[in-house]
């Protein structure tokens, strides 16, 4: 698996599809490695003529685990966020968006169609707002704008508890980790599209073997909370935007999808009945084709400008975050 080395951090990524096809980057959500992207979605996008790039976010999967950074007190951070007070975190969503730009550099891509799910949608929004020259189109799936209003920001209590439940401490106990993940997705998943448990377990076993990292998940969640209300930032997005959201999402409420679309100029909202906070098999092809059609309608034939692969940027100091100066002249403040 290729590795992008940037500022002391390493990001494992994969590329599928023809080298000369329009690039499409998929960004995964909180605490989950890129393997959580269903192969059916990746394969459909490749079949639709895209070069699909997936990667593990920092503090997750095979990418750098920042064990030298403190583990945030999540209950305290959530409380401060609900009170609209400043939340401190080792890094934020802007740092993670810059990670994403560096993965594109390593893959030899100047501009890409960018698709993010949940936290990955927030990272994609940040990338589109702060580095608009890197984003051909934006697709934000089951994500939010950071609007702190309780009716937008807060999911159902049972879903929030499932999200915050720590996985088994023994990372080698794959069966226990799979049980944990199956429970989480049974709570946050799509009520209108129940999944075959055996198939779900098989998929989640591959995710578990890739590795969960609870301390990293806590830092990622703190990054979301520290980034706060991003509605003003979203107003700067110029890339053609598709917002996809489940009408039955118990974790990131449908109101968050509507709010996201309302705050991105010209965004189109697709609300899917019966869909929760997952990709049920019955909807995988539909969602992939939505994305493909959105990208193609906005000029997917634009050739990507190739850059040198395996770009490594020198830096000084600890690799807690990739400094904004790295994109000097490119990053919008």
C-alpha positions as CSV (number, residue, x, y, z in Angstrom):
1,X,0.0,0.0,0.0
2,X,1.4,3.4,-0.9
3,X,2.4,5.8,1.9
4,X,2.4,9.6,1.8
5,X,5.0,11.0,4.1
6,X,4.4,14.6,5.2
7,X,5.7,16.7,8.1
8,X,6.6,13.6,10.1
9,X,3.2,11.9,9.5
10,X,2.5,8.9,7.3
11,X,-0.8,8.3,5.5
12,X,-1.6,5.0,4.0
13,X,-3.7,5.3,0.8
14,X,-5.0,3.2,-2.0
15,X,-5.9,4.0,-5.6
16,X,-8.3,2.1,-7.8
17,X,-9.2,2.8,-11.5
18,X,-7.4,3.9,-14.6
19,X,-4.4,6.3,-14.0
20,X,-5.8,8.8,-16.5
21,X,-9.4,8.7,-15.2
22,X,-10.8,11.8,-13.3
23,X,-9.6,11.5,-9.7
24,X,-12.2,11.1,-6.9
25,X,-11.1,11.2,-3.3
26,X,-13.2,9.4,-0.5
27,X,-12.8,10.7,3.1
28,X,-13.9,8.4,5.9
29,X,-15.6,9.4,9.2
30,X,-14.8,9.3,12.9
31,X,-12.4,6.7,14.0
32,X,-12.9,4.4,11.0
33,X,-10.2,3.3,8.6
34,X,-10.8,3.7,4.8
35,X,-11.7,0.0,4.7
36,X,-15.1,0.9,6.0
37,X,-16.0,2.3,2.5
38,X,-18.0,-0.5,1.0
39,X,-16.2,-2.2,-1.9
40,X,-19.5,-1.9,-3.8
41,X,-19.4,1.9,-3.7
42,X,-15.7,2.0,-4.7
43,X,-16.2,-0.5,-7.5
44,X,-19.2,1.3,-8.9
45,X,-17.3,4.6,-9.0
46,X,-14.4,2.9,-10.8
47,X,-16.9,1.4,-13.2
48,X,-18.3,4.8,-13.8
49,X,-14.9,5.9,-15.0
50,X,-13.2,7.5,-11.9
51,X,-9.8,6.9,-10.3
52,X,-10.8,6.4,-6.7
53,X,-8.4,7.3,-3.9
54,X,-9.1,6.2,-0.3
55,X,-6.9,6.8,2.8
56,X,-6.7,6.4,6.5
57,X,-7.0,9.7,8.4
58,X,-4.4,10.6,11.0
59,X,-4.8,8.7,14.3
60,X,-6.6,5.9,12.5
61,X,-5.9,2.6,10.7
62,X,-2.5,2.3,9.1
63,X,-1.7,6.1,9.2
64,X,0.3,7.8,11.9
65,X,-1.0,7.3,15.4
66,X,-0.2,10.5,17.4
67,X,0.4,8.8,20.8
68,X,2.6,11.6,21.9
69,X,-0.5,13.9,22.0
70,X,-2.8,14.1,25.0
71,X,-6.1,12.2,25.0
72,X,-8.9,14.8,25.4
73,X,-11.6,14.6,28.1
74,X,-14.5,14.1,25.8
75,X,-17.4,14.6,28.3
76,X,-15.8,17.9,29.2
77,X,-15.3,18.9,25.6
78,X,-18.9,18.0,24.7
79,X,-20.2,20.1,27.6
80,X,-18.1,23.1,26.6
81,X,-19.2,22.7,23.0
82,X,-22.9,22.6,24.0
83,X,-22.3,25.8,26.1
84,X,-20.7,27.3,23.0
85,X,-17.4,27.7,24.8
86,X,-14.0,27.2,23.2
87,X,-12.8,23.6,23.0
88,X,-9.1,22.8,23.0
89,X,-7.8,20.0,21.0
90,X,-4.4,18.7,19.8
91,X,-5.5,19.4,16.2
92,X,-8.6,20.4,14.3
93,X,-10.5,19.8,11.0
94,X,-8.3,22.3,9.2
95,X,-5.3,20.3,10.0
96,X,-7.1,17.2,8.7
97,X,-8.1,19.0,5.5
98,X,-4.4,19.8,4.9
99,X,-3.6,16.1,5.5
100,X,-6.1,15.4,2.7
101,X,-4.4,17.8,0.3
102,X,-1.1,16.1,1.0
103,X,-2.5,12.7,0.1
104,X,-3.7,14.2,-3.2
105,X,-0.1,15.5,-3.7
106,X,1.3,12.0,-3.0
107,X,-1.1,10.5,-5.5
108,X,0.0,13.0,-8.1
109,X,-3.4,14.8,-8.2
110,X,-3.8,18.6,-8.4
111,X,-7.6,18.7,-8.4
112,X,-10.2,16.0,-7.5
113,X,-13.8,15.3,-6.9
114,X,-14.0,15.1,-3.1
115,X,-16.5,12.9,-1.2
116,X,-16.7,12.8,2.6
117,X,-18.9,10.9,5.0
118,X,-19.8,12.1,8.5
119,X,-16.6,13.6,9.9
120,X,-15.1,13.0,6.4
121,X,-17.8,15.3,5.1
122,X,-16.7,18.0,7.5
123,X,-13.1,17.6,6.3
124,X,-14.2,17.7,2.7
125,X,-16.1,21.0,3.4
126,X,-13.0,22.5,5.0
127,X,-10.9,21.5,2.0
128,X,-13.4,23.0,-0.5
129,X,-13.6,26.2,1.5
130,X,-9.9,26.7,2.3
131,X,-8.3,25.2,-0.8
132,X,-10.9,25.7,-3.5
133,X,-8.3,25.1,-6.3
134,X,-8.0,21.5,-5.2
135,X,-11.7,20.6,-5.4
136,X,-13.6,19.9,-8.6
137,X,-16.8,19.0,-6.9
138,X,-17.9,18.4,-3.3
139,X,-20.2,15.7,-2.0
140,X,-21.0,15.8,1.7
141,X,-22.7,12.7,3.1
142,X,-24.5,12.4,6.5
143,X,-22.5,15.3,7.8
144,X,-23.0,18.7,9.3
145,X,-21.9,22.4,9.4
146,X,-21.1,22.5,13.1
147,X,-24.3,24.5,13.8
148,X,-24.5,24.3,17.6
149,X,-28.3,24.5,17.8
150,X,-29.5,21.4,19.8
151,X,-32.1,20.6,17.1
152,X,-29.3,20.4,14.6
153,X,-26.2,19.3,16.5
154,X,-27.6,16.6,18.8
155,X,-28.4,13.1,17.7
156,X,-30.7,10.8,19.6
157,X,-29.4,9.9,23.0
158,X,-29.1,6.1,22.3
159,X,-27.1,6.8,19.1
160,X,-24.7,9.2,20.9
161,X,-24.2,6.7,23.6
162,X,-23.4,4.0,21.1
163,X,-20.9,6.4,19.3
164,X,-19.1,7.2,22.6
165,X,-19.0,3.6,23.8
166,X,-15.3,2.5,23.9
167,X,-14.4,-0.6,22.0
168,X,-12.7,-3.6,23.8
169,X,-9.3,-2.7,25.2
170,X,-7.7,-5.8,23.7
171,X,-7.0,-4.8,20.1
172,X,-6.2,-8.4,19.3
173,X,-9.7,-9.6,20.3
174,X,-11.1,-9.3,16.8
175,X,-14.4,-11.1,17.7
176,X,-15.1,-8.7,20.6
177,X,-14.3,-5.7,18.4
178,X,-16.6,-7.0,15.7
179,X,-19.4,-7.5,18.3
180,X,-18.8,-3.9,19.4
181,X,-19.0,-2.5,15.8
182,X,-22.1,-4.6,15.0
183,X,-23.8,-3.1,18.1
184,X,-22.9,0.4,17.1
185,X,-24.2,0.0,13.5
186,X,-27.4,-1.7,14.8
187,X,-28.1,1.5,16.7
188,X,-27.1,4.1,14.1
189,X,-27.9,2.2,11.0
190,X,-30.8,2.4,8.5
191,X,-34.2,1.3,9.9
192,X,-35.6,1.1,6.4
193,X,-32.9,-1.1,5.2
194,X,-31.9,-3.8,7.7
195,X,-28.6,-5.5,6.9
196,X,-27.7,-9.1,6.7
197,X,-25.7,-9.6,9.9
198,X,-23.3,-12.2,8.5
199,X,-22.3,-10.0,5.6
200,X,-22.0,-7.0,7.9
201,X,-19.8,-9.0,10.3
202,X,-17.6,-10.1,7.5
203,X,-17.1,-6.5,6.4
204,X,-16.5,-5.2,9.9
205,X,-14.0,-8.0,10.6
206,X,-11.8,-6.5,7.8
207,X,-12.2,-3.1,9.5
208,X,-11.3,-4.5,12.9
209,X,-8.2,-6.3,11.6
210,X,-7.1,-3.0,10.0
211,X,-7.2,-1.6,13.6
212,X,-9.3,0.7,15.8
213,X,-7.5,3.3,17.9
214,X,-9.7,4.7,20.7
215,X,-7.3,7.4,21.8
216,X,-7.1,8.6,18.2
217,X,-10.9,8.6,17.9
218,X,-11.1,10.8,21.0
219,X,-8.6,13.3,19.4
220,X,-10.6,13.2,16.1
221,X,-13.9,13.9,18.0
222,X,-12.1,16.8,19.9
223,X,-11.0,18.1,16.5
224,X,-14.7,18.3,15.4
225,X,-15.7,20.0,18.6
226,X,-12.8,22.5,18.5
227,X,-13.7,23.5,15.0
228,X,-17.0,24.7,16.2
229,X,-19.6,26.4,14.0
230,X,-18.4,26.4,10.4
231,X,-21.4,28.0,8.7
232,X,-19.6,31.2,7.8
233,X,-16.7,29.2,6.3
234,X,-19.1,27.1,4.3
235,X,-20.5,30.2,2.6
236,X,-17.1,30.5,0.8
237,X,-17.4,27.1,-0.9
238,X,-17.6,27.6,-4.7
239,X,-17.3,24.0,-5.9
240,X,-20.6,22.4,-7.1
241,X,-21.9,20.6,-4.0
242,X,-24.2,17.6,-3.4
243,X,-25.4,17.0,0.1
244,X,-26.7,13.4,0.8
245,X,-28.4,12.6,4.1
246,X,-30.6,9.9,5.5
247,X,-34.1,10.9,6.5
248,X,-33.8,8.4,9.4
249,X,-30.3,9.2,10.6
250,X,-30.3,9.0,14.4
251,X,-26.8,10.2,14.9
252,X,-26.5,13.2,12.7
253,X,-30.1,14.3,12.4
254,X,-31.7,15.1,9.0
255,X,-31.8,18.8,10.1
256,X,-28.0,18.8,9.9
257,X,-28.1,17.8,6.3
258,X,-30.7,20.4,5.5
259,X,-28.6,23.0,7.4
260,X,-25.4,22.0,5.5
261,X,-27.1,22.4,2.1
262,X,-28.6,25.8,3.2
263,X,-25.2,27.1,4.1
264,X,-23.3,26.1,1.0
265,X,-24.1,28.4,-2.0
266,X,-26.0,26.5,-4.7
267,X,-25.8,23.1,-2.9
268,X,-28.3,20.4,-3.9
269,X,-29.8,18.2,-1.2
270,X,-30.8,14.6,-1.6
271,X,-32.6,13.2,1.4
272,X,-33.0,9.4,1.3
273,X,-36.0,7.8,3.1
274,X,-35.2,5.0,5.5
275,X,-31.5,5.7,5.5
276,X,-29.6,6.1,8.8
277,X,-26.0,6.7,9.5
278,X,-24.5,3.9,7.4
279,X,-24.4,2.5,3.8
280,X,-26.9,-0.3,3.7
281,X,-26.3,-2.7,0.7
282,X,-29.7,-1.8,-0.9
283,X,-28.6,1.8,-1.2
284,X,-24.9,1.5,-2.1
285,X,-25.4,1.5,-5.9
286,X,-27.9,4.4,-5.6
287,X,-25.5,6.5,-3.6
288,X,-22.5,5.8,-5.8
289,X,-24.5,6.6,-8.9
290,X,-25.7,9.9,-7.3
291,X,-22.1,10.8,-6.7
292,X,-21.0,9.8,-10.2
293,X,-23.8,11.7,-11.9
294,X,-23.0,14.8,-9.8
295,X,-19.3,14.7,-10.7
296,X,-20.0,14.1,-14.4
297,X,-22.6,16.9,-14.6
298,X,-19.9,19.3,-13.3
299,X,-17.2,18.4,-15.9
300,X,-15.6,15.1,-14.8
301,X,-13.7,15.1,-18.0
302,X,-11.3,17.8,-16.8
303,X,-7.9,16.3,-16.7
304,X,-6.1,16.3,-13.3
305,X,-2.6,17.9,-13.3
306,X,-0.1,15.3,-12.3
307,X,2.4,16.2,-9.5
308,X,5.4,14.2,-8.4
309,X,4.4,11.2,-6.3
310,X,5.6,10.5,-2.8
311,X,5.9,14.2,-2.0
312,X,7.7,14.7,1.4
313,X,7.6,18.2,2.9
314,X,10.2,19.0,5.5
315,X,9.2,20.7,8.7
316,X,10.6,21.6,12.1
317,X,9.0,20.8,15.4
318,X,6.5,18.2,16.5
319,X,4.1,16.7,14.0
320,X,0.9,17.6,15.9
321,X,-0.5,19.4,12.9
322,X,0.5,20.3,9.4
323,X,1.0,24.1,9.6
324,X,-1.1,26.3,7.3
325,X,2.2,27.7,5.9
326,X,2.7,24.5,4.0
327,X,0.1,25.7,1.5
328,X,1.4,29.2,1.5
329,X,-0.3,31.2,-1.3
330,X,-3.0,28.5,-1.6
331,X,-4.7,28.2,1.8
332,X,-7.5,30.7,2.3
333,X,-7.5,32.1,5.8
